[in-house]
């Protein structure tokens, strides 16, 4: 992971957040979260469950602004519709297609 990347948050598929967006200054990177076959394994030596982390598959990488992105939100009703604001004082609306094929 690059040191300039702010943060990646993963959301399990069961919560219907299979796509996650990483914001890297002025670049949007779209990932697909791949759930592991099992969510946990039981550690018999220590006597408790240990979670298993899934994988991220990079779907797209897009330069969208000349300034850092400061706000981002997905539309709840329309799959792929998103809006974001950046420090160049613009608000952009994007439609990301073919999300249902992933």
Secondary structure as UniProt FT lines:
FT   TURN            3..4
FT   HELIX           13..15
FT   STRAND          19..24
FT   TURN            25..26
FT   STRAND          27..34
FT   STRAND          40..43
FT   TURN            44..47
FT   STRAND          48..51
FT   STRAND          55..63
FT   STRAND          69..74
FT   TURN            79..80
FT   STRAND          81..86
FT   TURN            87..89
FT   STRAND          90..95
FT   HELIX           99..101
//
